[in-house]
Amino acid sequence: MEKLSECLTKLEPLRTKSYDDFEQDPYLRDIVERNLEVAAQCCIDIANRVISLEDLEKPQDYYSAFITLGQAGILPLKFARSFAGIAGFRNILVHEYISIDWHEVYRNLHRLDDFYHFADCIKAWMKK
């Protein structure tokens, strides 16, 4: 959770950048790309840890990990279905780094609220 928070802290001020700024600044793109990748990986790791601690059925893939948390009531199911796509986005950043769709990266920069919501749901689960 701490690393997720660090990534979000780095990304938060960059939300105000225009797409033109983003497109023209390779250093800005690198910062956003790397921190979104790590934030997504943090969420995947957290999801899998919660699944293990709750002794839930092991998911087949990263996407399914979020769905499992939704089905267990740890995440709202509608949110889990929506947020699960972050796993595929992470895979693209990790494995298809040569042909990254920068519009998609920029769109995900503006979906930080989903990461915060995920963290809030996990914090609520931890309090139980």
N, C-alpha and C positions, 0 to 999 in steps of 0.2 A: 504494500500500500504506500510505503514511503517513496519508493522509486516512481510509482505512478504519479504521486503528488509532485515530485520533482519535475517530471516531464511536463505535466500540465502547467506548472509554474513558469517553465521556459516558453511554452506555447502561448499562454494567455495573452501577453502583450503583442504577439504577432498576428492575432486575429484582426487587428485594425488595419493591417497592411492591405493595400489594394491588390487585385490580381496582377496589374501592370508591375507593381513593385516586386511582387513574388516572381513573376516571369523573368524580370530583368536581373534579379540578384541571385546568382547561384549559391551564395553562402546562406542566404535566407532559405532557399529551397532545401539545402542540406540540413539545416537546423530543424526545419519543420518535418522533413522526411524522417530523419533519425528519431526524433522525439515521438512522432506518431507511431513509428514502428515499435519502439520500446514500450510506449504506453499500451499499445495493443497487446504486446507480448505479456506485459504485466497483468492485464485483464484475463488473458488466457490462462496464465499460471495461477492466478488467484481463483479463477473458476474451477480449475482442476483440483486445486487444494481443497476448496470447499466441498467439491464432490467426494473427494476421498474422506474428509472428516465426517461428512454426513452419511458415508457408506452408501452413496447413490450408485446407480448403474454407470459403469465406466463408458463415457461417450466414445464413438468411433473416430471423431475428429474434433478439431477446435471449434468449428461452427456448432456442433452438437453439444458442446460443453455449456454454452449459453442457454440453449434450449432446455437442457437438463435442469439448469438452475431455475428457469422459468416454470417448468413443470413441477418442480419441488416447492414453488412459492417463494424462493429466495429472491428472485427477480420477478417483477410483473411479467407475465407471459408475453403480452404484446410487445413490451420493451425488449425482452430477451430475443424475440424473433427479429426485431428491427436491428438490434445491436450485434447480433451474431455475425452479420456481414463484415464486421471489423476483422474477423479471423481471415477471411479471404483477402481483404485489403492488406493485412499484415503479410500474408503469403506472397502477394505481388511485390511488395516492397523488398522482401527478403530474396525472392527467387527470380524476379523479372526486373531487376534493378536497371537494366539497360533500356528497357522500353516503358518507363514509368509514365503514366498519364498524370501530368502535373495538374490538370483541372480537377482530377479526382483527389489528389493530395490536398489541394486548396479547399475543396468541398469538405474534406474530413477535418481540416483545421477549424472549420466553422461548425463542427459537430462536437466540440469539446464538452458541451453540456451533457451529452450521452455518457462520456467518461465519468463526469462528476456524479451523474445519476447512478451509474454502476457502483462507484465507490460508496455512495450513500447507502445503497441497498446492502452492500457487503458490511458496512459499519453497523447497520441495523441488525443484520444476521449475527454479527460478532457479539452484540450486546445481549442476545438471547441466551 
